[in-house]
Amino acid sequence: MTRVKTGVIKHRKHKKVLAQTKGHQGVRHTLFRRANESLLHALRYSYLHRKRKKNDMRKLWQIRINAASRQNGLSYSKLIHGMKKLNININRKLLADLATNEPTIFNSIVELVKEKSAA
C-alpha cells in the first residue's frame, strides 16, 4: 500500500481551528492543541447558553408583566390566573411587549381581569 501524506489536509484543519479561536487570549489562539481545546469549550458553552437564553427571556417577560400589573393594583400571579379563567390566551412574550409598548391595551386587559375576578 502506498503512503498517504496528510500535510495539506492537516494544515487546512489547523488553520480553520486557529481562525475560529481568533479572539481567545494567550496561547489559546496561537497553538493548535490549546486552541482546539478552547474551541471545544467555547462551542459547548454557546450551545448551553442558547438553551439558557430562553429561560432568561421568560424571566424578563415575567418581571415586566409583574411591574406593569402592580402599577394597576394587581399581582402577576392574580393577573395570569384571571386571564386563564377568562380564556384570554396571550403568551407572556406578547403580554410583556404590550406592557412596555402599548400600556393602554395592557391596562384594559388588567381592568377586565380585575372586574371579572371581583364579581
N, CA and C atoms as an extended XYZ file, in Angstrom:
357
Properties=species:S:1:pos:R:3:atomname:S:1:resname:S:1:resid:I:1 pbc="F F F"
N         0.843       -1.183        0.000 N   MET     1
C         0.000        0.000        0.000 CA  MET     1
C         0.883        1.238        0.000 C   MET     1
N         0.436        2.233       -0.752 N   THR     2
C         1.231        3.447       -0.853 CA  THR     2
C         1.018        4.342        0.357 C   THR     2
N         1.986        5.166        0.569 N   ARG     3
C         1.950        6.086        1.710 CA  ARG     3
C         1.130        7.317        1.349 C   ARG     3
N         0.269        7.747        2.294 N   VAL     4
C        -0.548        8.937        2.083 CA  VAL     4
C        -0.028       10.033        2.979 C   VAL     4
N         0.298       11.165        2.403 N   LYS     5
C         0.765       12.300        3.185 CA  LYS     5
C        -0.420       13.224        3.458 C   LYS     5
N        -0.581       13.632        4.709 N   THR     6
C        -1.752       14.434        5.082 CA  THR     6
C        -1.377       15.873        5.423 C   THR     6
N        -0.257       16.332        4.936 N   GLY     7
C         0.221       17.652        5.303 CA  GLY     7
C        -0.736       18.773        4.941 C   GLY     7
N        -1.257       18.745        3.722 N   VAL     8
C        -2.128       19.818        3.256 CA  VAL     8
C        -3.445       19.802        4.027 C   VAL     8
N        -3.999       18.627        4.200 N   ILE     9
C        -5.277       18.489        4.900 CA  ILE     9
C        -5.134       18.901        6.364 C   ILE     9
N        -4.069       18.456        6.986 N   LYS    10
C        -3.821       18.791        8.385 CA  LYS    10
C        -3.620       20.290        8.554 C   LYS    10
N        -2.876       20.890        7.637 N   HIS    11
C        -2.630       22.326        7.697 CA  HIS    11
C        -3.936       23.112        7.555 C   HIS    11
N        -4.802       22.653        6.651 N   ARG    12
C        -6.093       23.311        6.449 CA  ARG    12
C        -6.961       23.209        7.702 C   ARG    12
N        -6.958       22.045        8.330 N   LYS    13
C        -7.733       21.837        9.555 CA  LYS    13
C        -7.220       22.733       10.682 C   LYS    13
N        -5.903       22.813       10.806 N   HIS    14
C        -5.301       23.656       11.846 CA  HIS    14
C        -5.633       25.132       11.608 C   HIS    14
N        -5.543       25.568       10.343 N   LYS    15
C        -5.861       26.961       10.030 CA  LYS    15
C        -7.304       27.290       10.376 C   LYS    15
N        -8.208       26.335       10.128 N   LYS    16
C        -9.628       26.542       10.415 CA  LYS    16
C        -9.853       26.727       11.917 C   LYS    16
N        -9.241       25.873       12.723 N   VAL    17
C        -9.393       25.960       14.176 CA  VAL    17
C        -8.787       27.260       14.696 C   VAL    17
N        -7.610       27.616       14.208 N   LEU    18
C        -6.963       28.845       14.657 CA  LEU    18
C        -7.753       30.087       14.248 C   LEU    18
N        -8.427       30.025       13.112 N   ALA    19
C        -9.255       31.148       12.692 CA  ALA    19
C       -10.483       31.283       13.587 C   ALA    19
N       -11.040       30.145       14.027 N   GLN    20
C       -12.219       30.173       14.883 CA  GLN    20
C       -11.912       30.648       16.291 C   GLN    20
N       -10.669       30.500       16.720 N   THR    21
C       -10.287       30.922       18.075 CA  THR    21
C        -9.560       32.257       18.051 C   THR    21
N        -9.859       33.079       17.082 N   LYS    22
C        -9.134       34.324       16.866 CA  LYS    22
C        -9.152       35.259       18.079 C   LYS    22
N       -10.276       35.378       18.774 N   GLY    23
C       -10.368       36.334       19.864 CA  GLY    23
C        -9.972       35.794       21.219 C   GLY    23
N        -9.537       34.535       21.296 N   HIS    24
C        -9.202       33.935       22.582 CA  HIS    24
C        -7.856       34.458       23.074 C   HIS    24
N        -7.672       34.403       24.397 N   GLN    25
C        -6.481       35.011       24.993 CA  GLN    25
C        -5.293       34.051       25.060 C   GLN    25
N        -4.139       34.636       25.155 N   GLY    26
C        -2.912       33.870       25.375 CA  GLY    26
C        -2.602       32.942       24.220 C   GLY    26
N        -2.128       31.742       24.560 N   VAL    27
C        -1.778       30.773       23.526 CA  VAL    27
C        -3.002       30.029       23.012 C   VAL    27
N        -4.173       30.375       23.515 N   ARG    28
C        -5.391       29.678       23.123 CA  ARG    28
C        -5.833       30.035       21.704 C   ARG    28
N        -5.129       30.966       21.075 N   HIS    29
C        -5.435       31.283       19.685 CA  HIS    29
C        -4.214       31.126       18.787 C   HIS    29
N        -3.099       30.695       19.353 N   THR    30
C        -1.898       30.551       18.524 CA  THR    30
C        -1.429       29.105       18.427 C   THR    30
N        -1.501       28.344       19.497 N   LEU    31
C        -1.065       26.950       19.479 CA  LEU    31
C        -2.258       26.051       19.198 C   LEU    31
N        -2.092       25.131       18.244 N   PHE    32
C        -3.241       24.356       17.785 CA  PHE    32
C        -3.879       23.537       18.891 C   PHE    32
N        -3.087       22.833       19.661 N   ARG    33
C        -3.666       21.926       20.651 CA  ARG    33
C        -4.475       22.704       21.694 C   ARG    33
N        -3.915       23.800       22.167 N   ARG    34
C        -4.635       24.639       23.141 CA  ARG    34
C        -5.848       25.307       22.487 C   ARG    34
N        -5.675       25.722       21.235 N   ALA    35
C        -6.779       26.378       20.522 CA  ALA    35
C        -7.924       25.405       20.279 C   ALA    35
N        -7.607       24.176       19.958 N   ASN    36
C        -8.637       23.166       19.711 CA  ASN    36
C        -9.434       22.900       20.989 C   ASN    36
N        -8.723       22.797       22.100 N   GLU    37
C        -9.372       22.596       23.394 CA  GLU    37
C       -10.263       23.789       23.741 C   GLU    37
N        -9.754       24.982       23.502 N   SER    38
C       -10.516       26.199       23.765 CA  SER    38
C       -11.759       26.274       22.884 C   SER    38
N       -11.619       25.862       21.639 N   LEU    39
C       -12.745       25.882       20.711 CA  LEU    39
C       -13.828       24.899       21.148 C   LEU    39
N       -13.434       23.722       21.598 N   LEU    40
C       -14.414       22.737       22.062 CA  LEU    40
C       -15.209       23.280       23.247 C   LEU    40
N       -14.519       23.915       24.190 N   HIS    41
C       -15.208       24.508       25.334 CA  HIS    41
C       -16.136       25.628       24.896 C   HIS    41
N       -15.646       26.473       23.988 N   ALA    42
C       -16.448       27.608       23.531 CA  ALA    42
C       -17.720       27.141       22.830 C   ALA    42
N       -17.606       26.111       22.005 N   LEU    43
C       -18.783       25.598       21.314 CA  LEU    43
C       -19.784       24.980       22.292 C   LEU    43
N       -19.252       24.321       23.314 N   ARG    44
C       -20.134       23.730       24.333 CA  ARG    44
C       -20.877       24.827       25.097 C   ARG    44
N       -20.145       25.882       25.471 N   TYR    45
C       -20.771       26.989       26.197 CA  TYR    45
C       -21.839       27.670       25.338 C   TYR    45
N       -21.536       27.870       24.060 N   SER    46
C       -22.503       28.557       23.199 CA  SER    46
C       -23.773       27.721       23.043 C   SER    46
N       -23.637       26.407       22.961 N   TYR    47
C       -24.807       25.528       22.861 CA  TYR    47
C       -25.655       25.629       24.126 C   TYR    47
N       -25.013       25.528       25.282 N   LEU    48
C       -25.747       25.593       26.553 CA  LEU    48
C       -26.403       26.951       26.754 C   LEU    48
N       -25.707       28.009       26.391 N   HIS    49
C       -26.243       29.344       26.616 CA  HIS    49
C       -27.373       29.687       25.651 C   HIS    49
N       -27.380       29.072       24.471 N   ARG    50
C       -28.534       29.249       23.589 CA  ARG    50
C       -29.776       28.655       24.226 C   ARG    50
N       -29.615       27.556       24.939 N   LYS    51
C       -30.753       26.943       25.640 CA  LYS    51
C       -31.150       27.786       26.844 C   LYS    51
N       -30.168       28.302       27.565 N   ARG    52
C       -30.428       29.085       28.778 CA  ARG    52
C       -31.058       30.443       28.451 C   ARG    52
N       -30.791       30.959       27.262 N   LYS    53
C       -31.312       32.260       26.853 CA  LYS    53
C       -32.841       32.271       26.866 C   LYS    53
N       -33.450       31.147       26.529 N   LYS    54
C       -34.904       31.045       26.520 CA  LYS    54
C       -35.470       31.219       27.921 C   LYS    54
N       -34.811       30.634       28.923 N   ASN    55
C       -35.241       30.807       30.317 CA  ASN    55
C       -35.065       32.249       30.766 C   ASN    55
N       -33.947       32.848       30.385 N   ASP    56
C       -33.682       34.235       30.768 CA  ASP    56
C       -34.737       35.178       30.203 C   ASP    56
N       -35.121       34.943       28.949 N   MET    57
C       -36.119       35.802       28.334 CA  MET    57
C       -37.472       35.653       29.020 C   MET    57
N       -37.847       34.431       29.373 N   ARG    58
C       -39.120       34.212       30.059 CA  ARG    58
C       -39.124       34.919       31.415 C   ARG    58
N       -38.010       34.859       32.133 N   LYS    59
C       -37.907       35.562       33.418 CA  LYS    59
C       -38.067       37.070       33.219 C   LYS    59
N       -37.444       37.601       32.178 N   LEU    60
C       -37.538       39.028       31.885 CA  LEU    60
C       -38.977       39.428       31.580 C   LEU    60
N       -39.681       38.603       30.783 N   TRP    61
C       -41.080       38.896       30.470 CA  TRP    61
C       -41.927       38.906       31.732 C   TRP    61
N       -41.678       37.937       32.618 N   GLN    62
C       -42.457       37.863       33.853 CA  GLN    62
C       -42.224       39.088       34.731 C   GLN    62
N       -40.995       39.547       34.789 N   ILE    63
C       -40.669       40.735       35.589 CA  ILE    63
C       -41.377       41.963       35.016 C   ILE    63
N       -41.360       42.115       33.702 N   ARG    64
C       -42.018       43.260       33.074 CA  ARG    64
C       -43.529       43.234       33.265 C   ARG    64
N       -44.124       42.046       33.133 N   ILE    65
C       -45.575       41.923       33.327 CA  ILE    65
C       -45.937       42.229       34.772 C   ILE    65
N       -45.153       41.717       35.703 N   ASN    66
C       -45.418       41.941       37.121 CA  ASN    66
C       -45.331       43.428       37.462 C   ASN    66
N       -44.312       44.106       36.958 N   ALA    67
C       -44.154       45.534       37.250 CA  ALA    67
C       -45.327       46.337       36.700 C   ALA    67
N       -45.730       46.020       35.481 N   ALA    68
C       -46.826       46.768       34.863 CA  ALA    68
C       -48.162       46.459       35.531 C   ALA    68
N       -48.379       45.211       35.909 N   SER    69
C       -49.658       44.863       36.535 CA  SER    69
C       -49.752       45.414       37.952 C   SER    69
N       -48.643       45.500       38.668 N   ARG    70
C       -48.663       46.078       40.017 CA  ARG    70
C       -48.957       47.579       39.981 C   ARG    70
N       -48.594       48.240       38.897 N   GLN    71
C       -48.948       49.654       38.754 CA  GLN    71
C       -50.463       49.824       38.638 C   GLN    71
N       -51.139       48.767       38.209 N   ASN    72
C       -52.597       48.794       38.089 CA  ASN    72
C       -53.287       48.087       39.252 C   ASN    72
N       -52.537       47.746       40.299 N   GLY    73
C       -53.121       47.179       41.501 CA  GLY    73
C       -53.411       45.694       41.441 C   GLY    73
N       -52.650       44.946       40.683 N   LEU    74
C       -52.867       43.507       40.571 CA  LEU    74
C       -51.508       42.830       40.504 C   LEU    74
N       -51.358       41.691       41.184 N   SER    75
C       -50.076       40.994       41.138 CA  SER    75
C       -50.000       40.130       39.878 C   SER    75
N       -48.808       39.687       39.578 N   TYR    76
C       -48.568       38.877       38.374 CA  TYR    76
C       -49.379       37.594       38.420 C   TYR    76
N       -49.330       36.903       39.557 N   SER    77
C       -49.999       35.603       39.648 CA  SER    77
C       -51.509       35.752       39.514 C   SER    77
N       -52.084       36.800       40.112 N   LYS    78
C       -53.532       37.022       40.010 CA  LYS    78
C       -53.920       37.397       38.577 C   LYS    78
N       -53.057       38.146       37.911 N   LEU    79
C       -53.322       38.507       36.518 CA  LEU    79
C       -53.343       37.268       35.634 C   LEU    79
N       -52.338       36.428       35.749 N   ILE    80
C       -52.247       35.221       34.921 CA  ILE    80
C       -53.406       34.272       35.237 C   ILE    80
N       -53.729       34.120       36.523 N   HIS    81
C       -54.831       33.244       36.917 CA  HIS    81
C       -56.154       33.770       36.363 C   HIS    81
N       -56.365       35.075       36.474 N   GLY    82
C       -57.580       35.672       35.943 CA  GLY    82
C       -57.680       35.535       34.429 C   GLY    82
N       -56.558       35.678       33.751 N   MET    83
C       -56.555       35.525       32.294 CA  MET    83
C       -56.890       34.093       31.888 C   MET    83
N       -56.394       33.131       32.647 N   LYS    84
C       -56.702       31.730       32.345 CA  LYS    84
C       -58.178       31.449       32.571 C   LYS    84
N       -58.753       32.015       33.642 N   LYS    85
C       -60.174       31.812       33.925 CA  LYS    85
C       -61.060       32.435       32.844 C   LYS    85
N       -60.626       33.562       32.284 N   LEU    86
C       -61.395       34.246       31.251 CA  LEU    86
C       -61.062       33.766       29.835 C   LEU    86
N       -60.190       32.772       29.723 N   ASN    87
C       -59.733       32.244       28.428 CA  ASN    87
C       -59.123       33.318       27.540 C   ASN    87
N       -58.342       34.205       28.144 N   ILE    88
C       -57.562       35.180       27.382 CA  ILE    88
C       -56.206       34.541       27.121 C   ILE    88
N       -56.002       34.100       25.899 N   ASN    89
C       -54.790       33.345       25.562 CA  ASN    89
C       -53.761       34.257       24.911 C   ASN    89
N       -53.071       35.011       25.757 N   ILE    90
C       -51.962       35.846       25.288 CA  ILE    90
C       -50.710       35.325       25.978 C   ILE    90
N       -49.700       34.991       25.182 N   ASN    91
C       -48.481       34.466       25.791 CA  ASN    91
C       -47.697       35.566       26.494 C   ASN    91
N       -46.738       35.177       27.308 N   ARG    92
C       -46.008       36.120       28.143 CA  ARG    92
C       -45.156       37.080       27.325 C   ARG    92
N       -44.637       36.594       26.212 N   LYS    93
C       -43.819       37.454       25.356 CA  LYS    93
C       -44.658       38.620       24.825 C   LYS    93
N       -45.829       38.314       24.314 N   LEU    94
C       -46.707       39.350       23.781 CA  LEU    94
C       -47.231       40.251       24.891 C   LEU    94
N       -47.538       39.658       26.036 N   LEU    95
C       -48.049       40.436       27.158 CA  LEU    95
C       -46.994       41.432       27.659 C   LEU    95
N       -45.745       40.992       27.728 N   ALA    96
C       -44.662       41.882       28.147 CA  ALA    96
C       -44.450       42.994       27.126 C   ALA    96
N       -44.599       42.662       25.849 N   ASP    97
C       -44.467       43.672       24.808 CA  ASP    97
C       -45.592       44.696       24.913 C   ASP    97
N       -46.798       44.220       25.184 N   LEU    98
C       -47.917       45.139       25.388 CA  LEU    98
C       -47.682       46.039       26.598 C   LEU    98
N       -47.131       45.467       27.657 N   ALA    99
C       -46.896       46.233       28.885 CA  ALA    99
C       -45.887       47.354       28.662 C   ALA    99
N       -44.894       47.127       27.820 N   THR   100
C       -43.870       48.149       27.605 CA  THR   100
C       -44.232       49.122       26.483 C   THR   100
N       -44.789       48.615       25.374 N   ASN   101
C       -45.018       49.458       24.207 CA  ASN   101
C       -46.450       49.971       24.066 C   ASN   101
N       -47.432       49.227       24.549 N   GLU   102
C       -48.835       49.611       24.441 CA  GLU   102
C       -49.502       49.547       25.818 C   GLU   102
N       -49.168       50.467       26.723 N   PRO   103
C       -49.697       50.369       28.092 CA  PRO   103
C       -51.208       50.515       28.186 C   PRO   103
N       -51.838       51.220       27.254 N   THR   104
C       -53.296       51.381       27.317 CA  THR   104
C       -54.004       50.050       27.088 C   THR   104
N       -53.529       49.286       26.131 N   ILE   105
C       -54.118       47.966       25.866 CA  ILE   105
C       -53.880       47.047       27.052 C   ILE   105
N       -52.662       47.082       27.598 N   PHE   106
C       -52.349       46.250       28.764 CA  PHE   106
C       -53.230       46.640       29.946 C   PHE   106
N       -53.415       47.933       30.155 N   ASN   107
C       -54.262       48.391       31.261 CA  ASN   107
C       -55.697       47.915       31.091 C   ASN   107
N       -56.198       47.900       29.858 N   SER   108
C       -57.563       47.424       29.632 CA  SER   108
C       -57.686       45.933       29.937 C   SER   108
N       -56.654       45.156       29.629 N   ILE   109
C       -56.663       43.727       29.963 CA  ILE   109
C       -56.683       43.549       31.472 C   ILE   109
N       -55.854       44.317       32.172 N   VAL   110
C       -55.790       44.224       33.634 CA  VAL   110
C       -57.134       44.619       34.248 C   VAL   110
N       -57.747       45.684       33.743 N   GLU   111
C       -59.051       46.114       34.265 CA  GLU   111
C       -60.121       45.066       34.024 C   GLU   111
N       -60.079       44.428       32.872 N   LEU   112
C       -61.029       43.365       32.562 CA  LEU   112
C       -60.887       42.206       33.545 C   LEU   112
N       -59.647       41.822       33.819 N   VAL   113
C       -59.393       40.741       34.771 CA  VAL   113
C       -59.830       41.148       36.168 C   VAL   113
N       -59.568       42.389       36.547 N   LYS   114
C       -59.933       42.863       37.881 CA  LYS   114
C       -61.447       42.861       38.081 C   LYS   114
N       -62.184       43.332       37.103 N   GLU   115
C       -63.629       43.406       37.279 CA  GLU   115
C       -64.294       42.033       37.231 C   GLU   115
N       -63.752       41.127       36.435 N   LYS   116
C       -64.330       39.769       36.368 CA  LYS   116
C       -63.974       38.963       37.606 C   LYS   116
N       -62.779       39.178       38.176 N   SER   117
C       -62.397       38.443       39.380 CA  SER   117
C       -63.102       38.971       40.609 C   SER   117
N       -63.468       40.267       40.610 N   ALA   118
C       -64.177       40.851       41.744 CA  ALA   118
C       -65.643       40.401       41.772 C   ALA   118
N       -66.198       40.144       40.605 N   ALA   119
C       -67.619       39.771       40.525 CA  ALA   119
C       -67.860       38.317       40.865 C   ALA   119
